[in-house]
Amino acid sequence: MAGSPVRYHGSITELHGLAFTATVHDCDDDHGQDITGRDEGCHTLIGEAGQSLTHVRRSSITSIASDGDDLHRAARDGDWIHLPNLGEVRFAYQESGPTRRTRWIHYYACAGRRGSISTRLVSIYSAAATRTRYTTPQERHAWQLCMALDELADTYAHPHQRRIFEEQADLVERLTQQQELNAADAAGPGR
């Protein structure tokens, strides 16, 4: 987390929610262990107004992604998440499981060049649907567009699914328009 943006939520309550730049701080002090048993570590935080904090525990800060949200926020369609025994996958959506402690996690899977949505039942303790790395809105829209094109190709092969084909064609058109708007916004005014 050296030199990365973080949000503070430690013991100094008047600094809660403020953004800092965190660097790893080497020291010989014993900072204990976090709940997973790892060495808690130590960070130095530098604020935008020049304030600094030293000897800050890892558990007192949250990484901030480029979009300004917490890096490990609840996942949205197209975000990367981690599933046990599977690794990183693209999140689609989640539903309640058969018990209070389980969730059905739906994720995108690819077989060859074709995409589909697969499902895995997970314990809320072993896998939460939280984003594991930052994905730009353009990357997420491009992924959604690829999945919509795959679905469009699947329904085209079956004439009896005409209504579904038309819905998928509309979705592809909306996603393409969104990509064009994002590209125009990225280019800036007057371009």
N, C-alpha and C positions, 0 to 999 in steps of 0.2 A: 504494500500500500504506500510505498515511498513516493512522495510528491503528488499524491492523488487528492481530489476533492472529497471532503467528508462533511457530515452533519454531526454536531456534538449533542449528546444527551446524557452526560455524566453527572457528577455530584454538584456542579455549580449551576443551579437552576436558572439563573439570569442569562446564561449563555446557551440554554437549550434551543435547538433549532437553527443556530447560527452556522454558516458555512466556513470551513477552514481548509487549509492545505495541510495534509498530514505527512510527516516523514517518520521513518523508524528511528527510534532513539535508543542507542546502545548504552546500557547501564548495568550495574551489578546488583541493583536492588531486586528483591524477590517480589514480583507482582502477582504471585499466585497462579492459579489455573482457571481457565474458563470452564463452562459446564461440560465440554467435551473432553476435558483433561489435558488440553494443549496448554503450553506456556502462554499466559495472558499477554505477554509482550508489553512494549512501552512505546509511545509515540509522542512526538512534539507537534503541536498544532500552531499554525500561523494564520491569523485572521486577516480579513480584508482591511480592517481599520488598524492593523499593526499589532493587535494584542496577540500574545502567545501563551500557550500552556505547555508544560513539560510533564513527563511521567503520566501520560494519559493511557488508560487501559484500552485494549482493542474493543472490549465490550461497551465502551462509552462513546463509540463513534460508528457511524453508518456510512458506507461508501455512497457517493452520489454519481449517477450516470450522466452522460452528456446531455440528456433531455431534462435534467434538473430534478428528476424523480430519484428516490432511493434506488440503488442498483438492484437490490433484492426485494422489489415490490411485487405485488400480486401480478401474475403473468396475464398477458393479453394475447389474443389470437396472433400467432406468428412469432412470439417470443421464444427464446431458448430456455428450457428448464432441464433439471437433472432428475432422472428416474432411476431408482435402485436396480442394479443388475442389467441396466440398459444404457445408461450414460446420458449424454445430452441429446434432447429431441426438441422438435418445434411443437410448442403447445397449441392446441386447438381450443378446447374448453374443458370444463370439469362439471361433474354432477355428484350429488350425494350418493354414498355407497349404501350397502345393505345395513350397516351399523353406523352409529354416530362417529365412530373412530376411523371410518374408511371413506374414500372418495374414488369415483371413477374418473381417471385422467384420460382424456382423449388427446391424441397427438398425431402429427403427420408422419407417415412412413412412406418410404419410396421403395419400390421393387423395380429394378431396372430403371426405366425412364418414366414410369408411371407412379403417381402419388395416390395415397389413400389415407383414411383416418383409422388408426388403430386405437385400442382401448386397453388400459391396465388398471386393475383395482389395487389401490395402495393404502397403507395406513397413514393417517394424518401425521403420525410421529416420524415416519421414515421418509416421506416425500411430500413436501408442500408444493403447490403450483406457484413457485416464485421464480422470477426472472434470474438467470444465472449470469448473463452477460448482456451488454447493451446492444440493441438492434435499432438502426435508424428507421424512421417511419418509411422511407423509400424502400429499404430492404424488406420490411414487413409487407408493404403493399406489393412489391415484386413477387414475394413468396405466395401471397394470397392470389395474385393474378395467375401464377403458374398452376396452383391447385385448381382454380376455377377453369383454366384451359383444359386441364386433365379431365375434369368432370364433364366439360362440354364435349370433349372428344368421346368419352364413354357413352354419353346420351345420344350423340349423333348416330352411333352405330345401331341404335334401337328406335325405329320410327314410331313405335307405340308410346314412346316417352317424349312426345313433342312438347308438352307443357313444361316439363323439366328442362328440356333443351333450351327453350325460349327464356326461362328464368336464369339459366346459367349464362346464356348469351348476354342478357341484360347485366348480370353481375360482372362479366368480363368487360363490358363497355364502361360501367361505373368505375371499376378499378383502373382501367386504362386512363379515363379522364382524370382520376385522382393522381395518377403518376404524372400526367402532363402538367397538372396544377402544381404539384410538388417541384417538378423540374423548373417551371417558370418562377416559382418563389425562390428557389435556390439561385437562379441566375440573377435575381435582383431586379430593381425597378429600371424601366427603360430599355430592357434587352429583349 
